[in-house]
Amino acid sequence: MSTSIKANRRQNSSALSERLSSGLVHKLVPRIHKRILFVDDEPAVRTTLALILRRYGFIVTVASTVAEALEKIKIEEFDLLLSDLNIER
């Protein structure tokens, strides 16, 4: 790979980082307002991903177990279910 291509990639990466940190990307992404049920048994993952999804306009409900998720599904309607594949039943 040529030196000019590598330099261009670094410059593009820096520009993207600046846009992400300035919040510009959030201003460009339309607010969606779809309801997501996110199920994960790791508290840090639940908190972090829910925060990111909310920044993009999603309405996020979290559950830490399959049983908790099933209870939420009985009383609320969701557009999408995101789940950890290795979650214990």
QUITASUL-V497791 format. One record per backbone hydrogen bond with DSSP energy under -0.5 kcal/mol. CO is the residue of the C=O (numbers start at 1). NH is the residue of the N-H. Records with the same first field share a line. If there is no record, write none. Layout:
# QUITASUL-V497791
CO = NH / NH
This chain:
# QUITASUL-V497791
2 = 6
3 = 7
4 = 8
5 = 9
6 = 10
7 = 11
8 = 12
9 = 13
10 = 14
11 = 15
12 = 16
13 = 17
14 = 18
15 = 19
16 = 20
17 = 21
18 = 22
19 = 23 / 24 / 25
20 = 23
23 = 27
24 = 28
25 = 29
34 = 59
35 = 79 / 80
36 = 38 / 61
37 = 39 / 82
38 = 40 / 63
39 = 84
41 = 43
42 = 46
43 = 47
44 = 48
45 = 49
46 = 50
47 = 51
48 = 52
49 = 53
50 = 54
51 = 55
52 = 56
53 = 56 / 58
54 = 57
56 = 32
57 = 33
58 = 60
59 = 36
61 = 38
63 = 40
65 = 69
66 = 70
67 = 71
68 = 72
69 = 73
70 = 74
71 = 75
72 = 76
80 = 37
82 = 39
84 = 87
88 = 66
